[in-house]
């Protein structure tokens, strides 16, 4: 029996709308961006969603809006994961979304503490949550793990080495998991977005809004809702269908290095 850490604040909100016929879905990194959009999309598709993230006030607002349940979660902390999972007695879907980029440095100038932090959240966070919920996923008879990767896990780029390394590792771990679960009732999928306009670049550039906005200048990027719809669709496939990998890019992006930008005439 998993025990909850008394030091972790765990709060649940009773759903205020009907739903849940598909089962229980856990979404990590749910306080903003793709995670929050995924909570909305899955609730709309009949899932009983448990949202997890570090920012309690945002989770509470999301729960009031959608009827999801929520619990504070830091995927980099064993005790936090243990307490979160102790409050989720059953689970049919796990969406591993927590993670992000923390720097824009060359490998030669890398801040190793930031590299460790990215590895903890993007890679070990996925492993912690998957390990912890795998028994419930398998017991459901049709479990599914959907992990949000990135085009950065396929194509390295200058100044992105730490994030690239983490997302390449995510891809390897997900691929290994898929093979290890062959013959068991758990599907494993990876969704790899290209340019998505969320708080991602704002966090990477430490709150510099101008630098963050420049990333998407002249391009219509994906939205969090675009990726959330991919999550919803993958999760809704019949039990015998496994979407191993899904890469989704804006129309005007064909790779990390090839982006068509419309320049302002002003």
N, C-alpha and C positions, 0 to 999 in steps of 0.2 A: 504494500500500500504506500503510495507516494504521499509524503507529508509536506505541508505548506510552511514556508518560512514566515515566522511571526513578524519579521521586519518589513515584509512587503505589503503594501496597501493593495488589497484586492477588492474591487467593487464590481458588482454586476447590476445590469439594468434589465428589468423584465421587458420583453418585447411588447410593443404597443400596437403592432399590426399583425395580422394573421400571416402564417407562413411556416416554413420548417419541414414541409413534406419531403424535401430532398434529403434531409439529415442535417447534421451539425458541420459547419465549415469554420475553420480557424484561419484568420488572416493576420499575419504579422506586419509590422510597419504600417499600421492602419490609421495613424493619426493624420495623414496628409497624402497628397499625390495619388499614385497608383493604388496604394493600399486602401485609402478611404474610398476611392472610386470603385474598387473591387467589392468592398463591403456593400455599397449601394447596389451594384449590379447583381450580386449574389442574393441579397435580400429580395430584390425585385424578381428573382427567378425561383423563389421558394425555399431558400436555404435559411436555416437557423444559424446565424453568424455570431461568432465570438471574435471580437476585434481586440488585438493586442498591440501595444506600443508604450513608449515611455511617457508621453504627454497626456496625463489623465484628463485635463480640461478639454482637450480636443476630442478625446474618445467619448467623453460624456456628451458633448454637443452632437457628435456623429450618432451616438446611440439614441438620443432624443429625436433626431431627424429620421432615422431608419428603423428603429425598433431592434437594432442589434444589441447583443450583450457585450460587455467589455471588461477587461482586466488589464491592469498595468503589466507590462512585459518588457524586459530588457534581454534580448536574445544572446547578449554577450556574457550574461551572468547565470551560472548554474542554478543558484537558489531561486532566481526570478523565474527561470524556465520551469523548475520543479513546482513552484507554487502555482504558476499559471496552469500547468497541465493537470495538477491536482483538482482544479476547479472545472475541468472539462472531462466529465465522466465518459463521454463517447465522442467520436469524431469520424466523419466519412471523407472529409476534404481538408487538406492542409495547403494553404497558399503561403509559401515562403517568399515574402516580399521585402523584409527588412534589410537594410544595407545602404550603400551609397559611396560616393567618392569624397575624400577629405583633403586632397591637395592637387597642385598643378606644378609639380617639380620634376626635374630630370632625375634619372636613376642616380647620376653622380651626386646630386644634391638631395637625395631622398631623406625625409625625416622618418626614421625607422619606427618611431612610436606611432606615427600616422599609418604606416604600412601595417603594423600589427593591429591597429584599431580597425582598419578596413578588412583585414583577414578575419578578425574576430566576428564582425557583424555580417559580412557577406558570405563567408565560408563556414566558420564554426557555428554561427547562428543557425544556418540551414541544417547542419548536422545535428546540433542539439535538439532542435524542434522535431526533426524527422525521427531521431532515436526515441524521443520521449512519447510521441504520438503513434508510432508505428504499430504497437499492439492494438490500439483502438481502431486504427485504420484497417488493419487486417481483420479484426473481429467484426467489422461492419459488413463484410462479405463483398464489398465493392468500394474499397478505399482509393484515394487518389492524392498524390503529392504533385502540386504545381509550383515550380520554382521560377522566379523572375530572374533571368540572367541579363545579358546585354550583348549587343553587337561588339562591345569592348572585350567580350570573352572569345571572340573569333579573330579580331584584327587589332593588334597593338598599335599605339600611336604615341608620338613624342609627348612627354610630360604626363602621360597617363599610366606609367609603368606599374604603380602600386595597385590601381584599380583594375588594370588589365590582368595583372597576376592573380588578383582575387577572383575575377570573373572567369578566367581560364580554369581556375581551381574548382569553381562552382560547376562548370560544365563537366569536368572530369568526375566529380563526386556524383552528380546526377546521372551521368551515363553508367557509372559503376552500380549505383543503386538500382537502376532499371534492369540491369543484367542479373543482379543478385536476387531480385524479387520475381524473376521468371517462374511461372507456375503457381504463384501466390496471388490472391485477389486484391492486388494493389497496383494501380496504374501510376506511371511516373512521367511527367511532362515538364518541358522547359520552354518558357516563352522569352525570346530575346528581342527586346525593342531597340530601335535606333534612337533618333532624336525625339525626346518627349519633354515638353515644356512643363516642368513641375518645380519644386524647390531644389531639385538636384544640383543645378549649376549655382544657385545662390549659396547652398551649403559648401560646395566645392570651392567657391571663391570667397568664402568667409563673410557673406553678407554684402558683397559688392554688387549692387543691383545693376549697374551699368555693364560690368563684365558679363554678368549672367545673361542680360538681355542680348548682348552682342552674339552670343552663341546661336541664337535663333533668328538673327537679323536676316531679312530677305527670304525666309523660308516659312512655310506653314508646317510646323512640326506636328507630331502626334500629340494628342492630349492624354491625360490620365484615363479618361473615359474610353478612348480607343483601345488602350491596353486592357482595361477592365472588361470590355466586351469580349476580347480574346480569351480572357480567363473564364468568363461565364460560359462561352461557347465550348471551350475545351472540357470544362467540368460537366457539361450537359451531354457529352457524347455517350452512347450506349456502353455498357460495361465491357463489351468485347473490343471496343475501339480505343487504342492508345495513341494519342498525338505526341510522338516522341519529342519533336522540336518544332517550334513555330517562330520564325523570324519575321518581325513586322517593322517596316520602315515607312517614313513619309514618302510620298510619290517622288519628291525631288531629292531623295537620298538613295544612292545605290551601294554605298560603302561608307566606312568612317571617313575616308579621304575624298569621296566624290559627292559633293552637295551642290545642287543648282540653286543659286541665290538671285533673286530679283533685286536689282539696285534701285534705290529711290531716285527719281528724276529731280527731286528738289535740292 
